[in-house]
Amino acid sequence: MQPRTYLFVPGNRPERFGKALACGADAVVLDLEDAVSHADKERARGDVGQHLANAAPAERARLVVRINGESTPWFDDDLQMLQRAGALQVMLPKAERVATVARLRSACPGIAVLALIETARVAALVRERLRLR
């Protein structure tokens, strides 16, 4: 079943991860992007990775990690963490290239990618590609 409700939790607030899972949302997004300052990115990545690695299968199935975009200096480290921790779902912000999604899937086979289209330009490209009018 696809999640209907998503609850976002800052990746640098590990004390909130369990509380978020207990609140009843279908999916909990551990956010490494907008919710975390540049100075806290590395620590947050470690906290999220540790939580994922230690999560029971049912809990891991409800966790989504929103990583930093491909154009940021944190993208590669985020990908490595997803691999090591065995993440099942990733939210890709500012998705603009099919190659980025392919890179994610290559690095983490079987991972579900929720690609966020955040600009009108990319929405128009997708619409044209799918020939939606």
PyMOL commands that set and color helices and strands:
alter all, ss='L'
color gray80, all
select helices_A, chain A and resi 14-22+38-54+57-60+75-85+98-107+120-129
alter helices_A, ss='H'
color red, helices_A
select strands_A, chain A and resi 6-10+27-31+63-66+89-92+112-115
alter strands_A, ss='S'
color yellow, strands_A
deselect
rebuild
show_as cartoon
